[in-house]
Amino acid sequence: MSAHPIVIAHLSDPHLDARPVRLSRLRQVLAAVRELPRLDAVVVTGDIADRGLASEYQAFMPEIAGLPPTIVTTGNHCLKAAFEANVGPRNSQIDVGGLRIVGLDTAVDGRDEGLLDDATLSFARNAIATARGAVLLACHHPAVDIGHLAIDATKLSNPDALAGLIASSPSVAGVLTGHVHTPHVTQFAGVPLIGAPGIVSTLRINEVDRIAVDGAAPPGFAVHTIDRGRLATRFVALTTS
């Protein structure tokens, strides 16, 4: 592990489409990310495109140009083939200062719930086994209920598979997720599971029987710091522009 703390910006759910306001919210977040005094890596946990269109992915990719090493995962609004053609592999990894960040595909075309399929699990096992230091796993779907009935129905459908990855090595230090459009923190399989705020909108947590969001709420992101094996997180909410 690096001698200095490793700082990671964690973004999620910009849901780009043809509406300029969504791109504007993403740019507002990225401007704040670029102002961080230290930044070693960026993780984007899915739903960068709202309908999985090539044009939406193509609008997103130039916006992250010039950032430190970046992982982008799929989300439930993604279409796998279009993601691969315009973003890159659905499973990926980066190494930063002795830390390995592993991005995992949980998308199922046409479905809202997530799944770690056999190919993703195989990729993850190898990435964890060959890591020389701590490992952070990143995926779109959380593996736990957050207390919102509609969202909980669309979580990761095979959480035991994720728990098995974590149990396979003590090097796994945590899991980063998105999907919920609100920050959330819990323990899962003995490690922190941390969800980023939504960029496009914030979940209305009091309307638990349906998915209702507030597009006027400030966009936000998370900043994770790993220092001597300890993971600390702060959440950033920006003023609306």
HUKA-V695374 format. One record per backbone hydrogen bond with DSSP energy under -1.0 kcal/mol. CO is the residue of the C=O (numbers start at 1). NH is the residue of the N-H. Records with the same first field share a line. If there is no record, write none. Layout:
BEGIN
CO: NH  NH
END
This chain:
BEGIN
6: 226
7: 40  41
8: 224
9: 43
10: 222
11: 45
12: 199
13: 200
16: 50
19: 22
20: 24
21: 25
22: 26
23: 27
24: 28
25: 29
26: 30
27: 31
28: 32
29: 33
30: 34
33: 36
41: 9
42: 71
43: 11
44: 46  73
46: 13
47: 15
48: 16
53: 57
54: 58
55: 59
56: 60
57: 61
60: 63
61: 64
62: 65
64: 67
69: 42
71: 44
75: 78
79: 83
80: 84
81: 85
82: 86
83: 87  88
92: 103
94: 101
96: 99
97: 2
99: 96
100: 136
101: 94
102: 138
103: 92
106: 115
108: 111
114: 157
117: 121
118: 122
119: 123
120: 124
121: 125
122: 126
123: 127
124: 128
125: 129
126: 130
134: 100
135: 173
136: 102
137: 176
138: 104
140: 178
142: 156
148: 152
149: 153
151: 154
152: 155
155: 114
158: 161
159: 163
160: 164
161: 165
162: 166
163: 167
164: 168
166: 169
169: 172
171: 135
174: 137
175: 194
176: 139
177: 196
178: 180
181: 203
184: 195
186: 193
188: 191
191: 188
192: 175
193: 186
194: 177
195: 184
202: 214
203: 205
204: 207
208: 150
212: 204
214: 202
219: 238
221: 236
222: 10
223: 234
224: 8
225: 232
226: 6
227: 230
230: 227
232: 225
234: 223
236: 221
END
